């Protein structure tokens, strides 16, 4: 009897170990999904603020055409954005990126629902959530600070985020779908075709003193081990605050452990009959087997999934359990490797442009901020070059995007070949590139680089059976000469680039105060 009790305790310990392993894996999953969603929404908010700042300048000058172009460019960069609209102080649409009349009526209705928020004091993003016809959307509105009040309204659906959830469903047997729950625990999005249902945390029990891992009964009536993470609350009205929830049924763990336990109890009845004859031999053998299993369980608990039970066990039950634990360890190791690879891939996709392989807008923002910090510390200067390929849209319209993509790749390679290793070239989207030049000692070197860029882009570009001759327009802003603010540095370079286009294209232009 003491022997059987000890075996039972051993198996319970194994169950706890496996449960802890699954809990950690679930938490890593929801943490990564939450990180990516937070980055996506935060980047959209950051870019919306920048666009509103730029729109303020153009509307103040009485020119709304660049604002309209910015709305289309913003929607092209952010694939989750369904529409972008400029709204006046009466909350009527000035113009929008959508043309469908039904969609425009819906957008105008949402704008009027926000009317009571604030027309004059809003300084931050305001977010409104809508759930119509089982399709979840969020609307972001930001003030354009001009004499006549305007707002930019962005409609964001969660199609890409739904695809992201589906990509994280792996091969864990019996795993539940991943859910995004609202503040009222209603299902907003799910990784499967399950119907939307009210999800309540029933009979909740904390697992290992963690406030984000629970054992509870879900809306299907299954006892599950669940982990969740909360999406940040954004904006002036502290909207969102959703939960990302992933779960595994507890019977997946229990079946593996207690199946062997039940079998062992039956054998134990026979062993007790022979205990007086075989006590020394059997007890020694069992003791050694238990020690091996305990050691193996401790290795799993510590995260060493490469450990295996390599020695053959003479007792059938322990050998079977060893095989089961070995197989579980292999599966966990494989899933950890796959999750690590997915994480590396997503990190790369999040920071580098998929077409050209150079840094994208997000990584450009980080590097510019780092460059400004170093320049302040070392008392040096930075030059920011904003480059736009002239009449690139005509090539796309006439020859197709395949030709345009090849031209963008070749242009990116030429820009990289001109720069030093410590400089940064990035693609913001479309045919727009930026270059960060650090440690500027002689301002004349900027002129030389500007000439090199223009001459390099002018060189004939062969694509398939055609040769193209294009030019580029460059705007240049300086830190700290023009500004010490990161967003203003970008905006000034953009304004200077448009001045280059006004001067006839194929030239570079420095920012000066009279441009704004």
CORDAUR-V341848 format. One record per backbone hydrogen bond with DSSP energy under -1.0 kcal/mol. CO is the residue of the C=O (numbers start at 1). NH is the residue of the N-H. Records with the same first field share a line. If there is no record, write none. Layout:
# CORDAUR-V341848
CO = NH + NH
This chain:
# CORDAUR-V341848
1 = 5
2 = 6
3 = 7
4 = 8
5 = 9
6 = 10
7 = 11
8 = 12
9 = 13
10 = 14
11 = 15
12 = 16
13 = 17
14 = 18
15 = 19
16 = 20
17 = 21
18 = 22
19 = 23
20 = 24
21 = 25
22 = 26
23 = 27
24 = 28
25 = 29
26 = 30
27 = 31
28 = 32
29 = 33
30 = 34
31 = 35
32 = 36
33 = 37
34 = 38
35 = 39
36 = 40
37 = 41
38 = 42
39 = 43
40 = 44
41 = 45
42 = 46
43 = 47
44 = 48
45 = 49
46 = 50
47 = 51
48 = 52
49 = 53
50 = 54
51 = 55
52 = 56
53 = 57
54 = 58
55 = 59
56 = 60
57 = 61
58 = 63
59 = 62
64 = 68
65 = 69
66 = 70
67 = 71
68 = 72
69 = 73
70 = 74
71 = 75
72 = 76
73 = 77
74 = 78
78 = 81
80 = 157
83 = 155
84 = 97
85 = 153
86 = 94 + 95
87 = 151
88 = 91
92 = 88
95 = 86
100 = 104
101 = 105
102 = 106
103 = 107
104 = 108
105 = 109
106 = 110
107 = 111
108 = 112
109 = 113
110 = 114
112 = 115
114 = 117
125 = 236
126 = 141
128 = 139
130 = 137
132 = 135
135 = 132
137 = 130
138 = 156
139 = 128
140 = 154
141 = 126
142 = 152
144 = 146 + 150
150 = 144
151 = 87
152 = 142
153 = 85
154 = 140
155 = 82 + 83
156 = 138
158 = 162
159 = 163
160 = 164
161 = 165
162 = 166
163 = 167
165 = 168
166 = 169
172 = 175
178 = 191
179 = 245
180 = 188 + 189
181 = 243
182 = 185
185 = 199
186 = 182
189 = 180
200 = 202
202 = 217
205 = 215
207 = 210
212 = 228
213 = 207
214 = 226
215 = 205
216 = 224
218 = 221
222 = 218
223 = 250
224 = 216
225 = 248
226 = 214
227 = 246
229 = 244
232 = 241
234 = 239
235 = 238
242 = 231
243 = 181
244 = 229
245 = 179
246 = 227
247 = 176
248 = 225
249 = 252
250 = 254
251 = 255
253 = 257
254 = 258
255 = 259
257 = 261
258 = 262
259 = 263
260 = 264
261 = 265
262 = 266
263 = 267
264 = 268
265 = 269
267 = 271
268 = 272
270 = 274
274 = 278
275 = 279
278 = 282
279 = 283
280 = 284
281 = 285
282 = 286
283 = 287
284 = 288
285 = 289
286 = 290
287 = 291
288 = 292
289 = 293
290 = 294
291 = 295
292 = 296
293 = 297
294 = 298
295 = 299
296 = 300
297 = 301
298 = 302
299 = 304
300 = 303
303 = 305
308 = 310
315 = 319
316 = 320
317 = 321
318 = 322
319 = 323
320 = 324
321 = 325
322 = 326
323 = 327
324 = 328
325 = 329
326 = 330
327 = 331
328 = 332
329 = 333
330 = 334
331 = 335
332 = 336
333 = 337
334 = 338
335 = 339
336 = 340
337 = 341
338 = 342
339 = 343
340 = 344
341 = 345
342 = 346
343 = 347
344 = 348
345 = 349
346 = 350
348 = 352
351 = 360
353 = 357
358 = 353
359 = 427
360 = 364
361 = 365
362 = 366
363 = 367
364 = 368
365 = 369
366 = 370
367 = 371
368 = 372
369 = 373
370 = 374
371 = 375
372 = 376
373 = 377
374 = 378
375 = 379 + 380
381 = 440
382 = 479
383 = 437
384 = 477
385 = 435
386 = 475
387 = 433
388 = 473
389 = 392
392 = 396
393 = 397
394 = 398
395 = 399
396 = 400
400 = 404
401 = 405
402 = 406
403 = 407
404 = 408
405 = 409
406 = 410
407 = 411
408 = 412
409 = 413
410 = 414
411 = 415
412 = 416
413 = 417
424 = 436
426 = 434
429 = 432
431 = 389
432 = 428 + 429
433 = 387
434 = 426
435 = 385
436 = 424
437 = 383
442 = 445
443 = 446
444 = 448
445 = 449
446 = 450
447 = 451
448 = 452
449 = 453
450 = 454
451 = 455
452 = 456
453 = 457
454 = 458
455 = 459
461 = 468
463 = 466
466 = 463
468 = 461
471 = 390
473 = 388
474 = 509
475 = 386
476 = 511
477 = 384
478 = 482 + 483
479 = 382
485 = 489
486 = 490
487 = 491
488 = 492
489 = 493
490 = 494
491 = 495
492 = 496
493 = 497
494 = 498
495 = 499
496 = 500
497 = 501
498 = 502
499 = 503
500 = 505
501 = 504
507 = 474
509 = 476
512 = 515
513 = 516
